[in-house]
Amino acid sequence: MSEVTEEVKQQILEYLKKVKRSVTSRDIAKTLKLDKKIVDKAVNVLVNEGKIEWVSFGGETRVKVPEATE
């Protein structure tokens, strides 16, 4: 599986909405038992679609759902 599917994107979105905090793509991959490369690609697609956003602090890059902390 080397392609980002709508199912993978939906799983990531649901996970982010559930945890209500920023997480790393490694955390997402581990929790959802997905390949990190697929998660990285899906995260990039979701960021480009405006559904999630990057958060960077302490030299670590994370992602979150924009309304999760508003």
Backbone as a printed PyTorch tensor [residue, N CA C, xyz], in Angstrom:
tensor([[[  0.8540,  -1.1900,   0.0000],
         [  0.0000,   0.0000,   0.0000],
         [  0.8900,   1.2410,   0.0000]],

        [[  1.0040,   1.8560,  -1.1330],
         [  1.8830,   3.0140,  -1.2330],
         [  1.1120,   4.2780,  -1.5870]],

        [[ -0.1900,   4.1670,  -1.6190],
         [ -1.0130,   5.2970,  -2.0160],
         [ -1.9060,   5.7490,  -0.8670]],

        [[ -2.0910,   7.0460,  -0.7710],
         [ -2.9560,   7.5950,   0.2690],
         [ -4.4100,   7.4280,  -0.1620]],

        [[ -5.1820,   6.7580,   0.6690],
         [ -6.5900,   6.5440,   0.3590],
         [ -7.4590,   7.4670,   1.2130]],

        [[ -8.6940,   7.6220,   0.8040],
         [ -9.6450,   8.4200,   1.5930],
         [ -9.8380,   7.7970,   2.9730]],

        [[ -9.7830,   6.4720,   3.0360],
         [ -9.9460,   5.7640,   4.3080],
         [ -8.8240,   6.1220,   5.2880]],

        [[ -7.5970,   6.1460,   4.7900],
         [ -6.4540,   6.5000,   5.6390],
         [ -6.5930,   7.9450,   6.1170]],

        [[ -6.9370,   8.8450,   5.2070],
         [ -7.1120,  10.2490,   5.5800],
         [ -8.2060,  10.3940,   6.6360]],

        [[ -9.2990,   9.6500,   6.4680],
         [-10.3990,   9.7180,   7.4240],
         [ -9.9770,   9.1790,   8.7850]],

        [[ -9.2170,   8.0880,   8.8050],
         [ -8.7270,   7.5260,  10.0670],
         [ -7.8700,   8.5430,  10.8140]],

        [[ -7.0080,   9.2280,  10.0840],
         [ -6.1310,  10.2300,  10.7010],
         [ -6.9560,  11.3890,  11.2470]],

        [[ -7.8970,  11.8780,  10.4680],
         [ -8.7560,  12.9750,  10.9220],
         [ -9.5390,  12.5930,  12.1770]],

        [[-10.1180,  11.4080,  12.1810],
         [-10.8900,  10.9560,  13.3410],
         [-10.0030,  10.8390,  14.5720]],

        [[ -8.7920,  10.3170,  14.3890],
         [ -7.8550,  10.1930,  15.5060],
         [ -7.5040,  11.5710,  16.0700]],

        [[ -7.1840,  12.5180,  15.1900],
         [ -6.8170,  13.8600,  15.6450],
         [ -7.9740,  14.5500,  16.3700]],

        [[ -9.1830,  14.3540,  15.8820],
         [-10.3530,  14.9520,  16.5380],
         [-10.5830,  14.3210,  17.9080]],

        [[-10.2730,  13.0400,  18.0160],
         [-10.4700,  12.3200,  19.2680],
         [ -9.4570,  12.7470,  20.3340]],

        [[ -8.1770,  12.8730,  19.9580],
         [ -7.1480,  13.1940,  20.9450],
         [ -7.1380,  14.6720,  21.3340]],

        [[ -7.6600,  15.5320,  20.4740],
         [ -7.7860,  16.9740,  20.7490],
         [ -6.4840,  17.6320,  21.1950]],

        [[ -5.3860,  17.2150,  20.5740],
         [ -4.0850,  17.8340,  20.8370],
         [ -3.1990,  17.5880,  19.6220]],

        [[ -2.0650,  18.2420,  19.5950],
         [ -1.1510,  18.0240,  18.4740],
         [ -0.3520,  16.7390,  18.7210]],

        [[ -0.0900,  16.0210,  17.6530],
         [  0.6660,  14.7690,  17.7250],
         [  1.6250,  14.6820,  16.5450]],

        [[  2.6230,  13.8270,  16.6700],
         [  3.5600,  13.6200,  15.5670],
         [  3.0060,  12.5720,  14.6070]],

        [[  3.5230,  12.5760,  13.4000],
         [  3.0800,  11.5620,  12.4360],
         [  3.5060,  10.1740,  12.9130]],

        [[  4.5870,  10.1110,  13.6600],
         [  5.0340,   8.8270,  14.2280],
         [  3.9890,   8.2990,  15.2140]],

        [[  3.4500,   9.1960,  16.0580],
         [  2.3930,   8.8040,  17.0010],
         [  1.1660,   8.2810,  16.2580]],

        [[  0.8020,   8.9750,  15.1890],
         [ -0.3660,   8.5740,  14.3960],
         [ -0.1330,   7.1880,  13.8070]],

        [[  1.0320,   6.9910,  13.1980],
         [  1.3490,   5.7080,  12.5610],
         [  1.3240,   4.5700,  13.5770]],

        [[  1.9150,   4.8190,  14.7290],
         [  1.9760,   3.7850,  15.7730],
         [  0.5780,   3.4420,  16.2900]],

        [[ -0.2130,   4.4550,  16.5940],
         [ -1.5470,   4.2390,  17.1430],
         [ -2.4780,   3.5550,  16.1510]],

        [[ -2.4480,   4.0040,  14.9040],
         [ -3.3480,   3.4610,  13.8910],
         [ -2.7790,   2.2280,  13.1710]],

        [[ -1.5490,   1.8380,  13.5630],
         [ -0.8730,   0.6820,  12.9580],
         [ -0.7660,   0.8230,  11.4300]],

        [[ -0.2930,   2.0040,  11.0270],
         [ -0.0920,   2.2950,   9.6110],
         [  1.3870,   2.5440,   9.3540]],

        [[  1.8010,   2.3900,   8.1150],
         [  3.1750,   2.6770,   7.7230],
         [  3.4170,   4.1850,   7.8380]],

        [[  4.5320,   4.5770,   8.4460],
         [  4.8090,   5.9960,   8.6670],
         [  4.9070,   6.7780,   7.3550]],

        [[  5.4270,   6.1520,   6.3060],
         [  5.5340,   6.8420,   5.0170],
         [  4.1490,   7.2010,   4.4780]],

        [[  3.1960,   6.2900,   4.6480],
         [  1.8230,   6.5510,   4.2130],
         [  1.2220,   7.6710,   5.0560]],

        [[  1.4670,   7.6200,   6.3580],
         [  0.9480,   8.6640,   7.2520],
         [  1.5340,  10.0160,   6.8710]],

        [[  2.8280,  10.0610,   6.6030],
         [  3.4690,  11.3210,   6.1940],
         [  2.8230,  11.8840,   4.9310]],

        [[  2.5880,  11.0210,   3.9510],
         [  1.9570,  11.4710,   2.7090],
         [  0.5340,  11.9620,   2.9690]],

        [[ -0.2090,  11.2000,   3.7620],
         [ -1.5930,  11.5700,   4.0670],
         [ -1.6540,  12.8820,   4.8330]],

        [[ -0.7340,  13.0750,   5.7760],
         [ -0.6850,  14.3230,   6.5450],
         [ -0.4390,  15.4960,   5.6090]],

        [[  0.4900,  15.3380,   4.6740],
         [  0.7650,  16.4110,   3.7120],
         [ -0.4740,  16.7430,   2.8850]],

        [[ -1.1840,  15.7220,   2.4470],
         [ -2.4030,  15.9340,   1.6670],
         [ -3.4490,  16.6640,   2.5160]],

        [[ -3.6260,  16.2270,   3.7590],
         [ -4.6180,  16.8480,   4.6460],
         [ -4.2570,  18.3010,   4.9670]],

        [[ -2.9690,  18.5820,   5.1340],
         [ -2.5340,  19.9690,   5.3700],
         [ -2.8380,  20.8110,   4.1330]],

        [[ -2.5190,  20.2920,   2.9550],
         [ -2.7860,  21.0170,   1.7080],
         [ -4.2720,  21.2480,   1.4840]],

        [[ -5.1010,  20.3370,   1.9830],
         [ -6.5560,  20.4830,   1.8630],
         [ -7.1160,  21.4240,   2.9360]],

        [[ -6.2670,  21.8200,   3.8940],
         [ -6.7040,  22.7270,   4.9500],
         [ -7.4780,  22.0550,   6.0720]],

        [[ -7.4400,  20.7340,   6.1360],
         [ -8.1910,  20.0130,   7.1630],
         [ -7.4220,  19.8880,   8.4720]],

        [[ -6.0900,  19.9040,   8.3870],
         [ -5.2470,  19.8960,   9.5810],
         [ -4.1450,  20.9270,   9.3680]],

        [[ -3.3940,  21.2090,  10.4390],
         [ -2.3200,  22.1970,  10.3090],
         [ -1.0750,  21.7410,  11.0490]],

        [[  0.0710,  22.2580,  10.5880],
         [  1.3480,  21.9800,  11.2240],
         [  1.4710,  22.8150,  12.4950]],

        [[  2.1190,  22.2500,  13.5010],
         [  2.4660,  22.9670,  14.7200],
         [  3.9130,  22.5900,  15.0050]],

        [[  4.7600,  23.5880,  15.1880],
         [  6.1640,  23.3000,  15.4270],
         [  6.6320,  23.9930,  16.6930]],

        [[  7.2400,  23.2150,  17.5760],
         [  7.8230,  23.7930,  18.7850],
         [  8.8820,  22.8450,  19.3210]],

        [[  9.9150,  23.4020,  19.9150],
         [ 10.9850,  22.5880,  20.4820],
         [ 11.6790,  21.7020,  19.4730]],

        [[ 11.7080,  22.1150,  18.2240],
         [ 12.3700,  21.3320,  17.1950],
         [ 11.5640,  20.1300,  16.7230]],

        [[ 10.3240,  20.0390,  17.1530],
         [  9.4780,  18.9190,  16.7670],
         [  8.2820,  19.4420,  15.9780]],

        [[  7.9580,  18.7630,  14.8990],
         [  6.8170,  19.1540,  14.0910],
         [  5.6620,  18.2040,  14.3580]],

        [[  4.5210,  18.7710,  14.6410],
         [  3.3300,  17.9950,  14.9370],
         [  2.1880,  18.4940,  14.0640]],

        [[  1.0740,  17.7700,  14.0960],
         [ -0.1190,  18.2020,  13.3720],
         [ -1.3090,  18.1890,  14.3210]],

        [[ -2.3140,  19.0070,  13.9740],
         [ -3.5300,  19.0350,  14.7610],
         [ -4.6730,  19.5040,  13.8850]],

        [[ -5.8780,  19.2550,  14.3630],
         [ -7.0720,  19.7790,  13.7110],
         [ -7.1820,  21.2310,  14.1530]],

        [[ -7.3500,  22.1920,  13.2290],
         [ -7.3580,  23.6110,  13.6110],
         [ -8.3040,  23.9650,  14.7550]],

        [[ -9.5100,  23.4200,  14.7790],
         [-10.4330,  23.8020,  15.8250],
         [-10.2090,  23.0820,  17.1490]],

        [[ -9.2190,  22.1900,  17.1880],
         [ -8.9750,  21.3950,  18.4010],
         [ -8.5300,  22.2410,  19.5890]],

        [[ -7.8690,  23.3750,  19.3370],
         [ -7.3810,  24.1730,  20.4510],
         [ -8.0240,  25.5600,  20.5030]],

        [[ -9.0170,  25.8010,  19.6740],
         [ -9.6450,  27.1140,  19.6590],
         [-10.7010,  27.2260,  20.7430]]])
